[in-house]
Amino acid sequence: QGVTEGYNGTIFAYGQTGSGKSFTMQGIVDPSAQKGIIPRAFEHIFESVQCAENAKFLVRASYLEIYNEDIRDLLGADTKQKLE
């Protein structure tokens, strides 16, 4: 809820390979009960923005993967490209 009040929000998933981090973050679309944290958070944020009166919002999101000291932007055009 603090995100809609102007505070930055971060979700950090850490764990062993194959432990379910990606599934927890992304989930699957159908059935909707298995949606992940990201789609659920986006739904909540955009519902709150839509209902707000006399306010302007700027929504920015990033989805980064850090693996073996390589950083990738999973929302970028090329998800295989490493970031500096």
Long-range contacts (C-beta under 8 A, 24 or more apart in sequence): 1-48, 3-45, 4-45, 4-48, 4-49, 4-52, 4-57, 9-41, 11-37, 11-38, 11-41, 25-63, 38-63
